[in-house]
Amino acid sequence: MQYNFTKLKTDLTSTEKWLEKELGSVRTNRASPTILDSVRVEAYGSDMPISGVASMTNEDARTIRITPWDQSLVKSIEKSITVANLGVSVAVDDRGIRVSFPELTSDRRKEIVKSAREKFEQARIQTRKHRDLINSDIDKQEKEGGMSEDEKFRFKTEGQKLIDESSKKLESMVAKKEKEILG
């Protein structure tokens, strides 16, 4: 008999993608437009992401240029970034908006690393939940007579290997992000 680990693999992949997205929005030493992904702008009667109303490019390592497609949205974009409290300075000029990222202090770097670690811990908790669901499903099938006790232990071991692989990916993601923040 074979156990179908497709749902577990899908769940683990979605957790990895979630952490990747969350870590992408964490500020590092370099300016990155992904940091502004969570900022919503009031435009045309609805809340929209900045990428939906403007183009974003890096001018240099610490500056992002936002060029709205409709110049009437400049004030709304400026206000949204300011209200988001990302620790950046916003300046409006004739071509659009410049978002400048100040040099990070050592205390601020530690706070950012702590935030990244919290997101990593949330992903680990989610991974453990996925493991617990698979293990309880395997136990249930064994009790119903769908598999032998040897198969149960073999499937639990296979499931744990998938969990361990995913955990290593998560750990490497957060370690890479920490290096970016502290480096």
C-alpha positions in Angstrom: 0.0 0.0 0.0 1.1 3.6 -0.7 0.2 6.7 1.2 -0.6 9.8 -0.8 1.6 12.7 0.4 0.4 15.1 -2.3 -1.6 17.3 0.1 1.4 17.4 2.5 3.8 18.4 -0.3 1.3 21.1 -1.5 0.8 22.5 2.1 4.6 22.6 2.7 5.2 24.4 -0.6 2.5 27.0 0.3 4.1 27.5 3.7 7.5 28.0 2.0 6.1 30.5 -0.5 4.3 32.3 2.4 7.6 32.7 4.3 9.4 33.8 1.1 6.8 36.5 0.5 6.9 37.6 4.2 10.7 37.8 4.3 10.6 39.7 1.0 8.6 42.4 2.7 11.2 42.7 5.6 13.5 45.6 5.2 17.1 44.9 4.6 20.1 47.2 4.0 19.1 47.7 0.4 16.0 49.4 -1.0 13.6 46.9 -2.5 10.2 47.5 -4.1 8.8 44.4 -2.4 8.9 46.2 0.9 6.1 48.4 -0.4 3.9 45.4 -1.4 1.9 45.7 1.8 1.1 49.4 1.3 -2.4 50.0 -0.1 -3.4 53.3 -1.9 -6.8 54.8 -2.0 -7.3 55.1 -5.8 -10.4 55.3 -8.0 -12.7 54.4 -5.0 -10.9 51.3 -3.8 -7.7 50.2 -2.1 -5.0 49.1 -4.5 -1.4 48.1 -4.2 1.2 50.7 -5.3 2.2 48.4 -8.1 -1.3 48.7 -9.5 -1.2 52.4 -9.9 2.5 53.2 -10.5 5.8 51.8 -11.6 8.6 51.2 -9.1 12.3 51.2 -9.9 15.5 51.3 -7.8 17.4 54.6 -8.4 20.3 53.4 -6.2 20.9 51.1 -3.3 18.9 53.2 -0.9 16.3 54.9 -3.1 13.1 53.7 -4.9 11.5 55.9 -7.6 7.7 55.6 -7.8 6.2 57.0 -11.0 2.4 57.0 -10.9 0.6 56.5 -14.1 -1.9 59.1 -13.0 -0.2 62.2 -11.5 -3.3 62.9 -9.4 -2.5 59.9 -7.2 0.9 61.3 -6.0 -0.5 62.7 -2.8 -2.5 59.5 -2.0 0.6 57.3 -2.6 2.7 59.6 -0.4 0.2 59.6 2.4 -0.2 55.7 2.2 3.6 55.2 2.5 3.9 57.7 5.3 1.0 56.1 7.3 2.5 52.6 6.7 5.3 53.6 9.1 8.1 51.7 7.3 10.9 53.8 8.6 11.5 55.5 5.2 11.5 59.1 4.1 9.2 60.1 1.3 9.8 63.1 -1.0 7.6 64.3 -3.9 9.2 65.8 -7.0 8.2 66.6 -10.6 8.7 63.0 -11.8 6.9 61.3 -8.9 7.9 60.1 -5.5 11.3 59.2 -4.1 11.4 56.7 -1.2 14.7 56.9 0.7 15.8 54.2 3.0 18.1 55.5 5.8 21.1 53.6 7.1 20.0 51.0 9.6 21.2 51.3 13.1 22.4 48.2 15.0 19.3 48.3 17.2 17.0 48.6 14.2 18.8 45.6 12.6 18.2 43.5 15.7 14.5 44.4 15.6 14.3 43.5 12.0 16.1 40.2 12.6 13.7 39.5 15.4 10.7 40.2 13.2 12.1 37.8 10.5 12.6 35.1 13.2 9.0 35.5 14.3 7.8 35.0 10.7 10.1 31.9 10.5 8.6 30.6 13.8 5.1 31.0 12.4 6.1 29.0 9.3 7.6 26.2 11.6 4.3 26.1 13.6 2.4 25.7 10.4 4.7 22.9 9.3 4.2 21.1 12.5 0.4 21.4 12.1 0.8 19.8 8.6 2.8 16.9 10.1 0.3 16.4 12.9 -2.6 16.2 10.4 -0.7 13.6 8.3 0.2 11.5 11.4 -3.4 11.5 12.7 -4.7 10.5 9.2 -2.1 7.7 9.1 -3.2 6.6 12.6 -6.8 6.7 11.6 -6.2 4.5 8.5 -4.3 2.0 10.6 -7.1 1.8 13.2 -9.6 1.2 10.4 -7.6 -1.6 9.1 -6.4 0.2 6.0 -2.7 -0.5 6.7 -0.5 -2.5 9.0 1.5 -1.2 11.9 4.8 -1.5 9.9 3.3 0.5 7.1 2.1 3.2 9.6 5.6 3.6 10.9 7.1 3.7 7.4 4.6 6.3 6.2 5.2 8.4 9.3 9.0 8.2 8.7 8.4 9.3 5.0 6.3 12.1 6.1 8.9 13.3 8.6 11.5 13.3 5.9 9.4 15.6 3.9 8.9 17.8 7.0 12.6 17.9 7.6 13.4 18.9 4.0 10.9 21.7 4.2 12.3 22.8 7.6 15.8 23.0 6.1 14.5 25.2 3.3 12.8 27.5 5.8 15.9 27.7 7.9 18.1 28.5 4.9 15.6 31.3 3.8 15.7 33.0 7.2 19.5 32.6 7.5 19.9 34.2 4.1 17.6 37.1 5.2 19.5 37.6 8.4 22.8 37.8 6.5 21.2 40.4 4.2 20.0 42.4 7.2 23.1 42.3 9.3 25.6 42.4 6.3 
